Amino acid sequence: MFKILTNAIWLFLGLGVFMLMSDALRTNVAFADYYITSLKIYLFTIGAYLVLKRVLFYRLKGNINIVSLGKKSDYQNNLLIQGVVLAILGLGFVQAYGSLRSVDTLVITLLGLYYWAQIVLNSNPTIYLDDDSFSYDDYFIDKWNWADLSRIDLENEKLRLIGLEKDFELDFDLVDEVDYRKLTAEVEYDVLDGEFGKDKSSKSLVEIIESYAKTFNVPVA
């Protein structure tokens, strides 16, 4: 998913640079309007997606175990650079086809900052374990249903999920903390007070996975 999105964005950026540099196309105000609008929609959509994605897991899933990884995403720098280039290019279009003293300048600046903030806030990959699946969230979500796993390996300080279509591997040294959250009204009050349980060890993660594996009769090695 990330590779497809990145290729599409670089093509979008290339088209924008070409339009700005081509004298024959600089008078195409209609294209500029569509381009600026598309840029705004993209910046807003990515930021909103990162917010709504967390709402989906934290609010709608109910019983869920959340595992934070102690590393930054390999995609972070690429996404941050894309955001900066998009914002600068958008301001370039505003200047070329109008004036920087406009609402478009303010909107693009705010959306760029919003995009950047969400990329930074979501920079640590996260694992979600619920009664249906194992999900790995590195900006974009990959999911493995427990029922579709053929085997789980827990050897050599690594976790490996062997699925029907794709596999997953995790070094236990990257596990930062495990949060046990049941988002009922009563427990949410405790969460706000910071009184939910945390364990900075992969042992609890293994116990959770082994419990689901037993429930779904998935072999564990």
Disulfide bonds with the S-S distance in Angstrom:
none
